[in-house]
Amino acid sequence: MAEPKLAIPKSKELFEKAKTLLPGGVNSPVRAFEPYPFFVEKAQGSKLFSVDGNAYIDYCMSYGALILGHCHPEILDAAREQISKGTVYGAPTELEVKFAELIRQVYPSMEMLRLVNSGTEATMHAIRLARGFTGRKKIIKFEGCFHGSHDSVLVKAGSGAAWFGTPSSLGVPEETAGNTIVLPYNNFESLEETLKRHGNEIAALILEPVVANSGLILPKEGYLNFLRKKTDEYGIVLIFDEVVTGFRVALGGAQEYYGVKPDMATLGKILGGGFPIAVFGGKREIMENLAPTGKVYQAGTFSGNPVSVAAGYTVLKLLHREREKVYPKLERNCERLAKALKDGVLDYDLEAQVNSLASMFQIFFTTVPVTDYATVKTSEIQKFNIYFKNLLKQGVFIPPSQFETCFLSTAHSEEDINATLTAFDNALKNLAEAGNPP
Ligand SMILES: Cc1ncc(COP(=O)(O)O)c(C=O)c1O
């Protein structure tokens, strides 16, 4: 294998120190990778710049949050202007109302909504509200979907198990996990069977309509409509967790793209233009159960903080205004990158699958088409790691895990895409030459 081109001595030193202070040296687990991550000094447009003086074309984009790239000038200006007027008030603002109006215009399923600070908070409160509204305890989630790091959703199915969940994280009480039923995504029969037996006990079905937390998995033809029909039949609140897919799959998210209207939805990431904010919302009759009008409690000191709202309002206005340019450009670039990966797989006789949609893509080193968590798990992780490291050495940063998705932004230039095409070709060639890793 080629010698590393990108030395990162300062990052190594920082990581050694970070490990003594922060568990694993990081503040979110997926940022850690072997032997140590590069530490970022600054970012601009499509690139991250490390403390070691290296530049990386960024396809992580803070896990999908930055659809317009790093440091978009209009977003920064809006945030700066707001900062000069105050950062948090503990009282409502006019901009919150305008922001909510714009969100509802793009997501008409959100007849009412509430702003929170993270995707985790959004799904946690959406689930509590669905429980309060229906008076039921159990929820259904799908294997491989990630909805943040709170107890109800940190549950993973055992082999074929479909009823009482097992905690996949230590510290999640069995009593909580037991109320989460985990089913395979894209599997019509398992849902049908579960609902026949337990449909009337289930408060909510929550899913990523396009799964972006197990690599990238697309819904089968008719699957989202099927979920809509079945949840209606049993009075279950259908929650689309669009923290990733919102403003990404289309301006109006997967619900617009696939034409399926959920009862509730969550948005985050892109919503804040790089600042922390998220939202949950849905049918008025459900949302009115939230305090202070209703008896389901939810609150937050920084909820709807004016800086995030100013940045979020700006990104939404930009996306709204430029949608005819933004989405086709992202899609074109994504198609080029996905095609290059597919071509490389054929040219170098590799066994791999490539999934892509809108501005998201991922490669899986497996012979099996990837349609659910079980098929993602057939991927050869070691090959992915070699591919990841090779790209990194060439100055291309993708999320360091097979279970994540690569994201494009409008800041990725023709030059970036061309450099990435070359890097992909080199990485796949290198993998083919290395043969099967031990
Ligand atoms: C689909 C989905 N929902 C919820 C979350 C949690 O969001 P946050 O990290 O803002 O808490 C994530 C985070 O990656 C996500 O991908």
The ligand as a Gaussian input file, in Angstrom:
#p B3LYP/6-31G(d) Opt

LIG

0 1
 C      -32.237000      10.165000      11.728000
 C      -31.666000      10.784000      12.952000
 N      -32.480000      11.102000      13.967000
 C      -32.025000      11.677000      15.088000
 C      -30.696000      11.962000      15.253000
 C      -30.192000      12.619000      16.484000
 O      -29.872000      13.926000      16.194000
 P      -28.844000      14.746000      17.123000
 O      -27.498000      14.178000      16.873000
 O      -29.010000      16.159000      16.668000
 O      -29.298000      14.548000      18.530000
 C      -29.799000      11.640000      14.224000
 C      -28.367000      11.922000      14.376000
 O      -27.543000      11.568000      13.587000
 C      -30.297000      11.040000      13.058000
 O      -29.481000      10.711000      12.043000

